[in-house]
Amino acid sequence: MPHRVAPALALATLLLASPAHAQSSSSAPTPVDVELFLAVDVSRSMSPRELEIQRRGYAEALASDEVTKAITSGIHGKVAITYVEWAGFASQRTIVPWTLIDSAEDARAFALKLTAQFNPSLRRTSLSGAIDYATAQFTNNGYQGLRRVIDISGDGPNNDGRPVVPARDKAVAAGFVINGLPLMTRDGMGARWHLDDLDDYYRECVVGGPASFVIPVRSWDQFPSAVRQKLVLELAGKPPPSEQPKPIRAFYSGKTPDGYDCMIGEKIWQQMRDLWSEPNWMQP
């Protein structure tokens, strides 16, 4: 009898030590405080200078003492972050894949990857495409966060793909928090068609979820500090202080007597197409 039991025990031991078992135990997602998806606009309206300012601004913020402290002060003391650039509804590219950060060294290494090289811009602006793409990238990413946050920056309203509100609502219903960094500068190629109240557009049409917020950037010299503030707040799960009202001074606004028109970006794009199709549009 003993000589029959021994092979059975040996077989059981072999199975437990097999690669399949090891893979199963190691495939459990790593617990983190936040899974943070950084979705950064690189649409054609962004100049090469602006694209570089964005990358360097995020790199500087991620390597800062304030952000490192926010990362290491959570329950788990670690977060998972990915950095993805987006433009049209099918135009997304991953610059840094999902990465575990639990120290200043990890944060600096992530930052260095952002500035290793700079890529050209892409066409159109699809906030809905960016949100839909982002939500899919959390599946099987190897991490399990107490919060799942999509941090989206952009210099204009949605004008490509499906409307942004259904994409936002679907993501929020699935448990995601969406925060916004509207870039309200006037330096890019598409400044003529920018929304002057892009921050209101983001509040009404883009962001959502518990403690979601918007931090507008009105000049590029504000960008690094705005990104730093945004990351600290996202990692801590806190909203920013209320912003003072600003003057309205420009070409387009989505405000209507009945609320806010979240299709304003699509309407501006159609006006642009109509203008381009007019033979004498260059004439006085």
N, C-alpha and C positions, 0 to 999 in steps of 0.2 A: 504493500500500500504506500509506504513512504516514497518508494521510487517513482510512483505515479503522480504524487502530489508535487514533488520537486519540479518536474517539467512544467506543470501548470503555473507554479509560482514564478518560474523563470520567464514564461511567456508573458504573464501579467506585468512583470517588472520591465520586460522589453517594450511592451506596448506603452507603458506609462512614460518611458524614457524616449519614445520614438519622436522624430521630428514633427509629426502631425500634432502630438500632444503639446510639444514645446511651442509650436506656432499658435495653437489655440489659446494657451495661457498668455502668450505675449501679444495677442491680437486685441486684448481688452483696451479700450481707449484710455489715454492718459488723462486723469482729472486735472483741470485747470480752472482758474477763476473766470477767465473770459476767453472766448474764441472771437478774435477781432479780424474782420475782413476789411482791409483798406482798399477802397475802390476809388481810383484817381483818374480824373478826366484828362484825356490827351486828344480831344477832338481837334479838328482842323482850325477851329477858332483860336486855339492856343498857340502862341508864338514859341519858337525854340527857346527863347530866354525864359518864358513862363514855365515851360516844361522842366527846365533845369532848376528853376527856383523851387518848384514843387518837390522834386526829388531831394534836393539838398535840404529843404525845409523839414521834410519828414525824417531824413537822416539825422539832422541836428536835434530834432525833438526826441527821437527814439534813444539817442545817446545821452540825453540830458539826465541830470541827477533827479529832477522832479518825476520824470516818467519811470526811471528805474525804481524809485521809492514806491511809486504807485503799483508797479508790477509786483514787487516783493512784499507788499503790505497786505495782500489778500489772504484768504483762508488757506489756499494752497501755495501761495507765494510764487506762482508761475502762470503764464498766459501763452496762448498760441496765436500767432499773427501771420497773415499773408498779405502781400502787396500786389495788387492787380490794376493795370491801366485799362481804360475802356473808352469807347467812342460810340460807333454805331451799334445796332441791335445784335450784330454777330461779330463785333470787334472787341475782343477782350484778350489781353495777354498777361500772363503771370510773370512778374519780375522777380519776386521772392516767394517760393511756395510756403505752405504751412510750416512754421518753425516754432519750436518751444523756446521760450525766453524766461529764464528764472534768475538772471544775474546781469550785472552791468556789462560783463564781457559778451554775453549773448546778444544784448541790445546793440552794442557797438559793432559786432560782427554782422548783424542784420543791416545796420545803417550803412556799412561799407559796401554791401551788395547793391544797395540802391544807387550808389554813386560810381559804381565800377564802369558803367557805360550808359549812354543816353540814346534813346530810340526816337525815331521821327514820329510825328503826330499821325493820327488816323482820322477818318471822315465821320461826319454827322455826330449827333448827340442823342443817345438812347439811355436815359436814366432807367427806364423800364427793363431794357436789356441787361443793364448792369446789375439791377436788383435780382432779376430772375437768374442770371448767371451766378451771382454770389450765393443765393440760397442753396443752389445745387452743390456748391463746392464744400459745404459743411458736412455732407453725407460721407461717411467713412473716411474722414480726414485724419483719424487717429487720435482725436481729442474729444473730451467731454467737458464742456464748460458750464459753469453755473449760469452764465449769460452768453448769448450769441448775438454779436453786434456787427452790423454792417455800417461802415463809416464811408459815406459817399461825398466826394467833392465834385464841383462842376461850375462852369462859367455861363451856363445857359439852361433854358428849359428843355424838356423832352421834345424832340422833333423827328424821331425815327422809331420804328417798332410799334408795339402796342402802347396805349395810353399808360401813363405812369401810375395813376391811382389804383387800378386793379392789381398791378404788380406790388405796389406798396401794401395794399390791404391783404393780399395773399401771404406776404412775408410776415406781417404783423400777426395774422391769425395763426401762423405756424410757430409763433413764439420768438421771432426775431425782433430786435430793436434796431431801428434805422436812425442814424444821426447824420446831420448835413453840414457841409462846409461850403456854402455858396461863395464863389469867387466873383466879387462885384467890382473888379478893376475894369479899366477901359483901355487896356494896352493891346489886346489881341486883335486878330484879323476880323473877328466878327463883332467888334464893339458896337458897330452901328445898329445891330439888331438885339443887343443885350436887353434883358429886363432890368429896369431900374429897381424894381422891388423883387429881385430874385430871392432875397431872404424870405419874403412873405410867401413866394411860390414854394420854396422848400418847406416852410412851416405847414402850409395848407395841403400840399400835394405829394411831398416826398418822404418826410420823416414820420416816424410812428413807433409805438411801443412804449413800455414803462420808462419814464424819465428821459425820453428822447429829447433832443435839442438841436438847435441851429446856432452856429457861430459864423457870422459873415466876415469875409475878408474884403476890405474896401481899398486897400493899397497893398502892393507886394511886400513892402517893408514890414507889414503886420503879419505876414504869412507864417514865419517860423514860430512866433509867440502864440498865434492862433492855433496852430497844429499842436504845440506843446500843451496848451490849455485843454484842447479837445481830447487829447489822448489821456491826460490825467483824469479828466471827468469821466471818460468812457470806462477807464479801468476801475474807477471808484464807484461807478454807477450813479453819479450825481448830475443834476442839471446845472447849467451855468447861471450866473446872476442875470436878471432881466436887463435887456439892452434898452438904451434911451431911444425914443423915436427919432427917425432921421428924415430930412426933407426929401420930397419927391422932385426929381429934376430931369425926367427924360422921355425917351422915345416910346417905350412900350411898358404897359402894366397889365396885370391880369385881374385887377380889381374891377368888380361889377356891382351894380346896385343889389344884386342877389347873393353876393359873396365873392369867391375867387374862381376864375376860369382856369382850371387845370389843363385845358387844351390850348392855352395861349401859345405855347411853343410850336405846336403843329400849325396853328393859324399864321404865325410869323413866317414859318417855313413856306407855307403856301403863297403868302404875299411875296416872298423872295422869288419863288418860281415864276409867279405871274410877272414880276418885274423883269426877270431875265428873259422871258419869252416875248416881251414887248420890243419890237425892232428899234424903236427910237428912244430907248430908256436912257441912253447917254446924253441925249439932247437936252438943252435947258427947257 
